[in-house]
């Protein structure tokens, strides 16, 4: 069962990230946090207001999987978003009970 995130996605790219991760992992908890305002005017700021994100996701899909593989799983689920459509993506992926 997916809980409503405490920080709702804002903007079309944040909403797309949220949707893709929800479909891929059926998370117990998911927050897509737009960090772009903190990076305004810095390298990678493309002016869209959606260039830097933090994803906090908890899913049973990550049980028994190491941190690097979890990040790869999230990046794979997001397709061309990391590195192409988003300059920076911080990922905090956990399994229930961690």
PATIKE-360978 format. One record per residue: residue in three letters; x, y, z of N, C-alpha, C in turn. Coordinates in steps of 0.05 Angstrom, whole numbers, padded with zeros to 5 digits, always signed. Layout:
# residues N
ALAXYZXYZXYZ;...
//
This chain:
# residues 98
UNK+00017-00024+00000+00000+00000+00000+00018+00025+00000;UNK+00013+00043-00018+00029+00067-00021+00017+00089-00003;UNK+00034+00101+00013+00025+00123+00030+00028+00149+00014;UNK+00012+00168+00021+00014+00194+00008+00040+00207+00018;UNK+00056+00217+00000+00081+00230+00008+00076+00255+00024;UNK+00094+00261+00043+00091+00285+00059+00097+00310+00043;UNK+00113+00306+00022+00119+00329+00004+00109+00321-00024;UNK+00087+00333-00032+00075+00326-00058+00093+00337-00080;UNK+00096+00321-00102+00112+00331-00124+00100+00356-00136;UNK+00118+00375-00143+00110+00399-00157+00124+00400-00183;UNK+00111+00408-00204+00123+00409-00230+00120+00383-00245;UNK+00121+00385-00271+00116+00361-00288+00138+00340-00285;UNK+00163+00348-00282+00184+00328-00280+00183+00314-00253;UNK+00178+00328-00232+00175+00316-00206+00152+00296-00206;UNK+00130+00303-00218+00107+00286-00220+00114+00261-00236;UNK+00129+00264-00257+00137+00241-00274+00155+00222-00258;UNK+00174+00233-00243+00192+00217-00226+00175+00201-00206;UNK+00156+00215-00193+00139+00202-00173+00123+00179-00186;UNK+00112+00184-00209+00096+00163-00223+00113+00139-00231;UNK+00136+00144-00243+00153+00122-00251+00162+00105-00228;UNK+00170+00117-00206+00179+00102-00183+00156+00088-00169;UNK+00132+00099-00169+00109+00086-00157+00102+00061-00173;UNK+00103+00063-00200+00097+00041-00217+00118+00019-00215;UNK+00144+00026-00212+00165+00007-00212+00168-00007-00185;UNK+00163+00007-00163+00170-00004-00137+00147-00007-00117;UNK+00123+00003-00123+00101+00003-00104+00110+00010-00076;UNK+00122+00034-00072+00135+00040-00047+00116+00044-00024;UNK+00126+00037+00000+00112+00043+00025+00114+00073+00031;UNK+00136+00085+00022+00140+00114+00026+00156+00124+00003;UNK+00148+00147-00007+00162+00160-00030+00160+00190-00027;UNK+00182+00203-00028+00183+00232-00029+00201+00240-00052;UNK+00192+00258-00069+00208+00269-00090+00210+00299-00082;UNK+00235+00306-00074+00240+00333-00064+00255+00349-00084;UNK+00244+00371-00092+00257+00389-00112+00277+00407-00097;UNK+00303+00402-00102+00324+00418-00089+00335+00440-00108;UNK+00321+00445-00130+00331+00463-00150+00336+00491-00141;UNK+00318+00501-00124+00321+00529-00114+00347+00533-00099;UNK+00357+00512-00086+00382+00514-00072+00406+00516-00091;UNK+00402+00510-00116+00423+00509-00136+00420+00530-00158;UNK+00402+00548-00154+00397+00569-00174+00422+00584-00180;UNK+00428+00587-00206+00452+00601-00214+00477+00585-00214;UNK+00476+00560-00204+00500+00543-00203+00500+00525-00228;UNK+00522+00511-00231+00526+00492-00253+00502+00472-00253;UNK+00491+00468-00276+00469+00449-00279+00442+00461-00276;UNK+00440+00486-00267+00414+00499-00265+00406+00508-00293;UNK+00386+00495-00304+00377+00500-00331+00355+00521-00333;UNK+00347+00532-00310+00326+00552-00310+00298+00542-00309;UNK+00295+00515-00309+00268+00504-00309+00256+00502-00281;UNK+00274+00503-00261+00265+00499-00233+00263+00470-00227;UNK+00271+00452-00245+00271+00423-00240+00297+00411-00250;UNK+00319+00418-00237+00345+00408-00245+00358+00391-00224;UNK+00350+00393-00199+00363+00379-00177+00341+00367-00159;UNK+00343+00341-00153+00323+00328-00137+00335+00309-00117;UNK+00321+00304-00095+00327+00283-00077+00303+00264-00077;UNK+00308+00238-00079+00287+00218-00078+00291+00202-00052;UNK+00271+00200-00036+00271+00183-00012+00250+00162-00017;UNK+00258+00137-00019+00239+00115-00026+00244+00091-00008;UNK+00222+00080+00002+00223+00056+00018+00206+00035+00004;UNK+00218+00012-00002+00203-00009-00017+00214-00036-00010;UNK+00197-00056-00009+00205-00083-00005+00223-00093-00028;UNK+00222-00080-00051+00239-00087-00073+00269-00084-00067;UNK+00276-00069-00046+00304-00064-00039+00314-00083-00018;UNK+00297-00101-00007+00306-00119+00013+00328-00138+00003;UNK+00349-00140+00017+00372-00157+00009+00389-00147-00013;UNK+00384-00121-00021+00399-00109-00043+00418-00088-00032;UNK+00443-00088-00041+00461-00068-00031+00455-00040-00042;UNK+00468-00020-00029+00462+00008-00036+00467+00015-00065;UNK+00489+00006-00076+00495+00012-00104+00474+00000-00123;UNK+00466-00025-00118+00446-00037-00135+00419-00023-00132;UNK+00413-00014-00108+00388+00002-00104+00388+00027-00121;UNK+00410+00041-00121+00412+00065-00137+00410+00059-00167;UNK+00422+00037-00175+00420+00029-00203+00391+00022-00211;UNK+00377+00009-00192+00349+00002-00197+00332+00027-00201;UNK+00336+00047-00183+00321+00072-00185+00328+00086-00211;UNK+00354+00088-00217+00362+00102-00242+00350+00088-00267;UNK+00350+00061-00267+00339+00046-00289+00309+00052-00292;UNK+00295+00053-00270+00266+00058-00270+00260+00086-00281;UNK+00279+00105-00278+00275+00132-00286+00284+00137-00315;UNK+00295+00117-00328+00302+00120-00356+00321+00143-00362;UNK+00313+00161-00379+00331+00183-00388+00331+00207-00369;UNK+00317+00205-00347+00316+00229-00329+00343+00235-00316;UNK+00355+00215-00302+00381+00221-00289+00403+00227-00310;UNK+00416+00249-00306+00439+00255-00324+00432+00268-00350;UNK+00407+00266-00359+00399+00278-00384+00379+00300-00379;UNK+00357+00294-00365+00336+00313-00360+00339+00326-00333;UNK+00355+00314-00315+00360+00324-00289+00390+00325-00285;UNK+00400+00347-00274+00429+00350-00270+00438+00333-00247;UNK+00423+00333-00225+00432+00319-00201+00408+00305-00188;UNK+00413+00280-00179+00392+00264-00166+00405+00249-00143;UNK+00397+00257-00118+00406+00243-00094+00385+00222-00088;UNK+00394+00197-00083+00376+00175-00078+00380+00163-00050;UNK+00359+00161-00035+00360+00148-00009+00339+00125-00011;UNK+00348+00101-00017+00331+00078-00021+00334+00059+00002;UNK+00312+00052+00015+00313+00034+00038+00291+00012+00035;UNK+00295-00010+00049+00275-00031+00051+00260-00026+00077;UNK+00236-00036+00080+00221-00033+00104+00236-00043+00129;UNK+00235-00028+00150+00249-00035+00174+00278-00026+00176;UNK+00288-00013+00156+00315-00003+00157+00316+00026+00168;
//
